[in-house]
């Protein structure tokens, strides 16, 4: 099985680091909540500036000493709790700090590149410059182990999504969320069965077919991982599926927002379309931001609605696989399976959104919005640099003569079409989202 992505080492030896005993989801939630609490308590460094149009402005504005100090303060604000969380995940702290420091420096450069007048004119957001920076680093230098120790895409994106909850009003999320759940159920069922049918037509085996169908219909990597666990699948096949998800998500992340804006889609419709079709949370946020903040919020709500189906899908797949496959060790279907598969960062996102909507003084929410948006930007920039570092563009069409890749692309094409129709039907009337 060809590997398109070389994943970051997640477990270290017992002699060098504590064993991993904590869920990454819960650690990400705790990290985000801690940083938010610091900001609410008054830890509010000035936002770094990244806008410039001439070399003189670059030197005098972005690279000015006070701006570099502000960027350093933000780096400290996120690095210390991020390192504490990484230790709980079994990461060696020395390597993580060294790798995180380099990633943060690259993130600063990526944001400065996106802040240029040229990039702004062409709509090149920081998420794109961060992704390109990671891809370039992978090509021009051998990646040391201490850098890979800190390249943890899911860890950063989950933390960033919890922080994002502070900027989404709970009332809006509930209004859109009802429609998001309806869209998620219709899309997941129709796309899953179509992709599984197409896989079988192309003679892809049952395990790989199930993982591919779940990845393209639900929420990409997380769904593939949950599915692999539910059916006790081959980890090599899981690696291939996650590779396909990341490779296909990159061009979709760029092309789909451009299509949405060129076609004049309402922001709510565009966001729902992006959230229902892109297969990684990072790509959903990035693509939504390329359209507008409103589109980003709608995309996140729809994606979270799909994420919420992971536990139910894992439950159903566990039961279905136990019946379909005559094995000696049939998995037990229980409520604990659903809870185990449920993405816990969704709980953090909802809790933060609820607190900022109802429990905090509106003035305090307004005063901290800019700073928390800056913190969230850091997490997403780190996530996209990590994706670039992890991605190797090779072997896409070589595995099983390209049949799984064809099935995935066919399922994704069906997903794009049906989700656009459903998005128009459900979100076209949401004037507050578009």
Secondary structure by P-SEA (a helix, b strand, c coil): cccccccccccccccccccccccaaaaaaaaaaaaaaaaaacccccccccccccaaaaaaccccaaaaaaaaaaaaacaaaaaaaaaaacccaaaaaaaaaaaaaaaaaaaaaaacaaaaaacccaaaaaaaaaaaaaacccccaaaaaaccaaaaaaaaaaaacccccaaaaaaaaaaaaaaaaaaaaaaaaaaaaaaaaacccaaaaaaaaaaaccccaaaaaaaaaaacccaaaaaaaaaaaaaaaaaaaccaaaaaaaacccaaaaaaaaaaccccaaaaaaaaaaccaaaaaaaaaaaaaaaaaaaaaaaaaaaaaaaaccccccccccaaaaaaaccaaaaaaaaaaaaaaccccaaaaaaaaaaaaaaaaaaaaaaaaaaaaacccccccccccaaaaaaaaaaaaaaaaaaaaaaaaccccccccc
